[in-house]
């Protein structure tokens, strides 16, 4: 089963977040991740609003978790912690 990586983000430092995004993009691709949505138009229907929403699909739940835990992505996480408030969840897709 494929998995979705869903992030809701408020960027507080665009320059540092840009560095995060450059590293994260490579780490996600290295684990087979493909972006489905990345900061596009949205409408918040319920819950807490975040200005940026990102969805990536991975070949499996395990690939998505491995990506998050990888040294390269953890390097990016350190930059994200300095430049954004984020919520991120990995969800296995169902048939």
C-alpha positions in Angstrom: 0.0 0.0 0.0 1.2 3.5 -0.8 1.3 6.2 1.9 0.7 9.9 2.0 2.9 12.4 3.8 0.6 15.3 4.8 2.1 18.5 6.2 0.4 21.7 7.3 2.9 24.5 7.7 3.2 28.2 8.8 6.5 29.5 7.6 8.1 32.1 9.9 11.5 32.5 8.2 11.2 32.1 4.4 15.0 32.0 3.7 15.7 29.2 6.2 12.6 27.4 5.2 13.8 27.5 1.6 17.0 25.7 2.7 14.8 23.1 4.4 12.7 22.6 1.2 15.8 22.1 -0.9 17.1 19.3 1.3 13.7 17.8 2.0 12.9 17.6 -1.7 16.0 15.5 -2.4 15.4 13.3 0.6 11.8 12.7 -0.3 12.7 11.8 -4.0 15.5 9.5 -2.7 12.8 7.5 -0.9 10.5 7.3 -3.9 8.3 10.2 -2.8 6.3 12.3 -5.3 4.6 15.6 -4.5 0.9 15.7 -5.2 0.3 19.2 -3.6 2.8 21.8 -2.5 1.5 25.1 -1.3 -1.3 25.4 -3.8 -4.7 26.9 -3.4 -6.8 25.5 -0.5 -9.8 26.3 1.7 -9.7 25.4 5.4 -13.0 23.6 6.2 -12.4 22.6 9.9 -9.6 22.6 12.4 -6.5 24.8 12.6 -5.5 26.7 9.5 -1.9 26.7 8.3 -0.9 28.8 5.3 1.0 26.0 3.4 -0.1 22.5 2.8 2.0 19.7 1.3 1.1 16.2 0.2 3.6 13.6 -1.0 2.9 10.0 -2.0 5.4 7.3 -1.2 5.6 3.7 -2.5 4.9 2.3 1.0 4.2 3.4 4.6 7.7 2.0 5.4 9.3 4.2 2.7 7.6 7.3 4.1 8.7 6.5 7.7 12.3 5.7 6.5 12.4 9.0 4.7 11.4 11.0 7.8 13.9 9.1 9.9 16.8 9.4 7.4 19.8 11.4 8.3 19.3 13.7 5.3 15.7 14.5 6.1 16.6 15.0 9.8 19.1 17.6 8.6 16.2 19.3 6.9 14.0 18.9 10.1 16.5 20.9 12.1 16.1 23.8 9.6 12.3 23.5 9.6 12.3 23.7 13.4 14.0 27.1 13.1 11.7 28.4 10.4 8.2 27.1 10.6 5.4 25.7 12.8 4.4 22.3 11.3 2.1 19.4 11.7 3.0 16.3 9.7 1.3 12.9 9.5 2.0 9.8 7.5 -1.2 7.9 6.4 -1.3 4.6 4.6 -3.6 4.7 1.6 -6.4 2.2 1.4 -7.7 0.5 -1.7 
